[in-house]
Amino acid sequence: MLAEQQTLISAVNAIMPFGKYAGRKLLQLPEPYLVWFHRKGFPAGKLGEQLALMYEIKLNGLEGMLQPLLQE
């Protein structure tokens, strides 16, 4: 598997560690929540990068295409 594919799968399945949506997978976060982060600034590090990726995915309407990547 390519590194980019693994990065995408990991981001889709990463769990939100804090806040109102703690415990949800990042792909399942509501778009307004990601827009809020975009305006306020994403956290530093890997989580921030993953949240920024989810923001771009939702902004471009690609969420449905990535649903099959969700793991139980």
PyMOL commands that set and color helices and strands:
alter all, ss='L'
color gray80, all
select helices_A, chain A and resi 3-13+26-28+31-40+45-59+63-69
alter helices_A, ss='H'
color red, helices_A
deselect
rebuild
show_as cartoon
